[in-house]
């Protein structure tokens, strides 16, 4: 029996490794965000109403199309009136946006090249019938569809060599994805029912396995 113990130990050791020989680390979405220097909040001390208004102007500045049309002229006028007034009060909207973009795009280099397992929601990019090989893994239901996408470092572009069966109602079911992660920024065009949009992504993954998520 003593001679069998080392063999049993080796069996459990290698059964815990994927086929490429690397231990799989189960991570959470927060692990994709690197440690960054602390940031002072430029909106500290303002009322809830003031913060709400400034966040609205930030949203317009970041996502309002540059072309002025009859439909969006009112929003352009509101934004253009507010920007200089806020700057006089020491609130630089463009600086706030730049800082947020920097933090949202920063990736955790410690995970680069690692075999990981991450739970999230699957958003197909390449769907042939019911088979998906190319998708985004996102942290919450509906991300990237009708609302501004999550930060870059909260989106994973995943590719699997083996097509996976996928039904449209599975958009609302979490999955666990295992594969090798790459900290690599890229963009993808996402085609929707009401048009298309460029999505900026912080990570890519070569997928080994997709499973139903089990807490």
ABEGO torsion letter per residue (X at the ends): XAAAAAAAAAAAAAAABBAAGBBBBBBBAAAABBBBBBBBBAABGBBAAAAAAAAAAAAAAAABBABBBAAAAAAAAAAAAAAAAAAAAGBBAAAAAAAAAAAAABBBAAABGBBBBBBBBBBBABBBEABBABBBBBABBGBGAABBBBBAAABBBBBBABBBBBBAAAAABBBBBBEBBBBBBBBBBBBBAAEBBBBBBABBBBBABBBBBBX
